[in-house]
């Protein structure tokens, strides 16, 4: 019989295979393709389809990364140590949860996940009511500014559906960083929910991945949530993990392209971004009960005075977002 830690170490091999499987067979991907409503404004369909196809390749990579992390949490949530009901008597208000040396078997599982998946900043376990049971690493638990998180979108999503949920961007009061959370229910063999297992995602890697495309100065690729908060940016002089980034979400949420994406549309339009006439290609996708949006922003030339010419100029440029140079860096991203 396999030892539990050995099973967890096998998560990487199992979840990595999901990357290839999901790209070819994932219902979410195929359904998104089928449901996309193409939105064009004075544009050439063939050229825009080419750009959208490139964005869909980027989307598949981003989906696969989150799927791997979610799969690891789902597997961990079914381990005997995690399925053992949390003991409310162990909670010490002085440390905002259980002590560092309490329920060490659950903390051991959390430490294995943190060791194997560098994108995860911390592993948390909640009671069914949203109260914190533990946060690993323990020093993160000591820095918590709250002990109940029932107000968070990820708690409400899991509590209502009993399914894995990917959060919007979250501004952590404890760390001051812009994070995302994957939450999955812990359900015992009697099909009763006994808690919630969560992983906070370090989104700094999303910046690094989008910046690996080395886009031209007049082209920018961003990943945002359904509220317009930024999760990744190809601009190297921008960061998606700071409080400043979270505060500037209105930079994207007012855009017509963003509003179209929220309605499930994908396509390309010309509108002003940061005071400049720009062609913006937009692609929304659904993932773990939430939505993400990719925006490819291309500045129009200063001498362009109409949207037709702007789109014509930009569509004549080959982007080649996914190439062999990006392929060589995928290992570090995953």
Secondary structure by P-SEA (a helix, b strand, c coil): cccaaaaaaaaaaaaaaaaaaaacccaaaaaaaaacccccccccaaaaaaaaaaaaaaaaaaaaaaaaaaaaaaaaaaccccccccccccccccccccccccaaaaaaaaaaaaaacccccbbbbbccccccccccaaaaaaacccccccccaaaaaaaaccccccccccccccccccbbbbbbbbccccccccbbbbbbbcaaaaaaaaacccccccbbbbbbccccccccccccccccccaaaaaacccccccaaaaaaaabbbbbbbbbccccbbbbbbbbbbcccbbbbbbbbbbcccccccaaaaaaaaaacccccccaaaaaaccccc
